Structure formats: structure tokens, C-alpha cells
Amino acid sequence: MKRKLIAALLVTAMATSLVACNKGGSASDAQPTTGGEVNQETGEFELDKIVLVINGTLTATVENRQDAFEQQWEDAVGIDLDIQQLDHSGYADAVGRKFVAGDRMDVILLSSDQYAQYAPTGALWDMSEAFKNASFQSRIKYPAVNEGLYRDGKLYGLAPAYGNGCVTYVKKAWLDSVGIDPATVKTFDDYYAMLEAFRDGDPDGDGTKGNTYGTIAAGYISEEAPYINYLPEFWQDAYPAILQGEDGVWYDGFQTDACKEAILRLAKGKADNVIDPTTLTNGTKDARESWFSNNQTGSSGAFTYWAGTWYQTLTDNLIKNEVDSEIVELEPIAEVGAYINREAPVFCIIDDGDGDNTREQAIFDKFFESMLDGGEVEMLWLYGAKDVHWSVSADEGFTINPGQDSEKVYGPYEEGEFHLLPTPNDPNAVWKKNAIDPALVICPLEGEYANYSDESSLMTEGNAFFTSHMKDAPSTPASELFTTYAADINTAKGKCIASVVVDGMDIDEAMAEYVSTVGDKVTQILDDLNSQSGESAQ
């Protein structure tokens, strides 16, 4: 009855799903026990299968031969894998609905926001001991990635790779067209002048001035931490979230003067048409496709997006669409200082709430131990299915975009030579990676797999560029009140920003509306967090 009431009131909010766990006494109120049983002879829990809930992070989608990935995983691990891949853009809400419905979930991928919200609810299994005793412990290259995931001494999820972040890419042909050397773009004024030049000139070369934009993004603020990663030059030192100051006191970063100034910069950018007007409603796919479209009229010169692998992917899409493909990575302007390295997404095990860890440990052993085995199964997560997404067999190679200016020949390949294959659903694109970025994984491949890498020079350059210009994102707070109110607060923030940037409302009036809408909830969260901080300091 309680779950039905929650679902009726707030079925689309992720935070609501947690109330079913928070107020029901245990995660088992919202989650059925996973199928399987204890073997009476061995005492081990024998799973019937593992149900994995994941978003678009898994590149081996149904259209991209997920069946081959799944089959090879099952053959290697010895248990069925049921992949439930939810839509990437609506993932948080979809996960919330699954919790409310009590759907079976064994392993689930959560963003840093979701992890912080679910961690205190009892819905996730504390894998501290399992992680400490894991066979892959001695091979972890980046221990800090998971050290930062502990909450009150407990670990509720595992990040197989570090978080990564976004950098600002600029089309070299557009810079050349307007006569700007990217090395001279050092301040916000320089950056803004570059955007204006893209707006006023003819960088797309169609003979008409004024039909292009400076930059485009997937929203003025992101729905997930680190929030400001798609328009960092406008946000600068503002961080619109609940933050902990150097003095240990928690405060609302959205109500600071720095945040108000950032919103006003965004409003000016929108009013001046240096920011593409579709930014408010764009998803990441919309923004990407506009930026590398084969028709550059109406496109933008700058685009802030993920580092490393995406440096290559964006370049490949420009080539595919027969657009000048050289991209410049813009060093952070002075007001930004460094790009933000996000908290890593984590894979978590659902706790059935029965007080017995046997089942959860069995899931850890099958799923996580194999994921970071340094060999066959880790390859599946990094690169996908053998002889479907990648191969080491001798073959004649292949050609993408045959007969076009962008034609490129790959191969031939000798026996034992690692190489990626054409993407299953697009023969004119080369496969790159699966669910874990090989350049970011915490445990490197070993043995015969150690040299299995197809990291391009652009990927290597992009990862090196980002790591030399990054800073870690602020930690996401963990409290039951934050969990309960986060969705409402995020909605109010989005409305406040849109009111100023799109509708022209006075910033103080819009901020007052934000405070009147969710100010009491923010105060309750801050009181809760500061109370926790005070208790831990004693």
C-alpha cells in the first residue's frame, strides 16, 4: 500500500523510489529476493541468473550485437546475464519506477548523484568486505577512485574506471575562417569574442553571414553532477549544488552571488545569440548531431563534451559527414582554471534485506571479479564481443565510406594483431569501446591481453590533455532528506535558470521564487548535513 501511494504521488521522481526503502524498514520492502538457492553441500548461493540494469553506457546495444556480448559473457562466467538497458536520457526516472514497482534488479549502474541518494536507504549492499578481499585488489591502478565512494565507512558500489570529464572542442576551420588563434583565447572576454566571431562571420562557408552560432550544449545546466560541465566558461567558479565549504559547513551553492553572475552570463549569451537557442531543450544526442552535422549552416563552432574517446568520435563523425575534421582542444580559460573530473558512475548490488550476505557475495564473485579479471571478461566490458566488435584474427581489413572523399582503408591484419571492426549497425564507423573506457579502467589488462589496445593518437592526446587540466568535482552529499527533496530542488533550479535566461526575468526575482518554492527543503537538508558534520567532529 505504501509503495502504491508513493508511486501515485511521485512516480516519475527517482527520489520517490527511495522513500519506499527509507520508510518501509528495509530494501526488501521494495525489492523481491533474487532467484537462486543455497547449495546444501557447498553452502554457496547458486544464482539462476544476474539481472543487470544499465543505461546507454553499454555501447553494445541490441542494434550493436548485444546478443554476442551477452553470450560470450555467459560462456565465460557460467551463468545467465539478463541485460535491461534503459533509455539513457530518462534513466534516473526509469530506475526510480523500477524500485517503486519492486522489479528484480541484481546489479545496477548508478550515476554519482544516484549513488549518493541511494546509499543511505538500505537498497544497496555494503560490499566493503567483498571489495577489500577481491582478487583484483593487487592490480588496481587508481585506488583513489573507489576510496572516495565510502559513506560512513561503507562501500555501496564499485567504479571500474575513473570519472572523466568534458573539455571544450573548437572547429579549426572555423577558427581559421574568423582569424582567431586558439592560443590567444585565455579569458572569458576572449572566449566570448570568439563566439561572437562565429556568430557574425561565415565560418561554415555557405556565403551567408550570421546564420551560425558560437556554442551549443545539452541544456544550460546538467541534470546530474557535475552540473556545469557542458558550459564551463559561463559557469566559471559557480557550482549550483549543495556544497561543503572549507570550514566544513554545508551551504547552497545555487544561491551564491557567483551562481547569479553565471546565470546572467548565460542570459546574455542566449540574448546575444552566441549560444544556440535550442540549448534549453537539447539532449546530448541533439547537441552532438547539430555540431557535426553535414550541413554546418545553423551549427556552432565550440562544443564542450567528454574527453579522450570522444575526441576521436567527434572527429570521426565530422569525417563521416564530410566536414573539415580538425578539432582544437581549448585550454581552460583563466576564470575556469580547470575542467571538472566527475565522480565516477558505479555498479551496485541490490540488497535483498534478509540480513544474509550469501546471495550478494555470489553476485560480487560472478559479476565484479570477472569484470576486472584482466583478461577475457574484462575485454568484453572494454571492447565488446570477440570477432564481432574486435578481432585478433588475420583478415583483409575493410573500408569505410568507400568511393567518398572520406574513404579510409583499415588493414590488412596479421594473425594475432588486435584491431577493431566496423560498428555492427553502421558499416561506415569503426567500433571504439563498450561499457568501460580502456583508457580509464582501474585494473589494466594482463597476459596475452596486455597489448590488446586500439587507442588512437587522438584518444591518447585527449586523455592526457584532460588529466593535465582537471580538478575533481565536489562530493555529492548523502542524506535521506537530500534524497527525498533532490528532484524538487533540481526542478526549481531548472525553472529559475530558464526564467532568467529564456524569459528575461530579473535574477533576484527568479531566485526569490526558487527560495519560496524549495527554500525550506534546502534549509532542512543543510541542517541535516551540518548536524551530521557536527556529530562526526565530536
Secondary structure by P-SEA (a helix, b strand, c coil): caaaaaaacccccaaaaaaaaaaaccccccccccbbbbcccccbbbbcbbbbbbccccccccccaaaaaaaaaaaaacbbbbbbcccccaaaaaaaaaaaacccccbbbbcaaaaaaaccccccccaaaaaaacccccccccccccccccccccccccccccccbbbbbbcaaaaaaacccccccccaaaaaaaaaaaacccccccccccccccccccccccccccccccccccccccccccccccccccccccccaaaaaaaaaaaaaaaacccccccccccaaaaaaaaacccccccccbbbbbcaaaaaaaaaaaaaaccccccccccccccccccccccbbbbbbbbcccccaaaaaaaaaacccccccccaaaaaacccccccccccccccccccccccccccccccccccccccccccccccccccccccccccccccccccccccccccaaaaaaaaaaaacccccccccccaaaaacaaaaaaaaaaaaaaaccccccaaaaaaaaaaacaaaaaaaaaaaaaaaaaaac
